[in-house]
């Protein structure tokens, strides 16, 4: 299992913004993934999309890696941010924009 955890950690460490999601940025396969994609696109955030539906090992392992039971999962500069509800709340409160600005993403 640590090999897949190493792969996940490497991906998070080497990309400023990573979204583990169902589907892709161009074709989300669930409403929650689609909502985060739309938020990031509206903010002009460049991000790496990881389609967990195409890799069952990542689909299960990302939940264990983050100790978070659901997908999508957003990471910014190596930090786990959360899923759809948290990202949506952060967007509405302005906290997401502040975080992205502080981390020099936008």
PyMOL commands that set and color helices and strands:
alter all, ss='L'
color gray80, all
select helices_A, chain A and resi 2-13+31-42+52-54+56-66+84-93+95-102
alter helices_A, ss='H'
color red, helices_A
select strands_A, chain A and resi 17-21+48-51+73-76+79-82
alter strands_A, ss='S'
color yellow, strands_A
deselect
rebuild
show_as cartoon
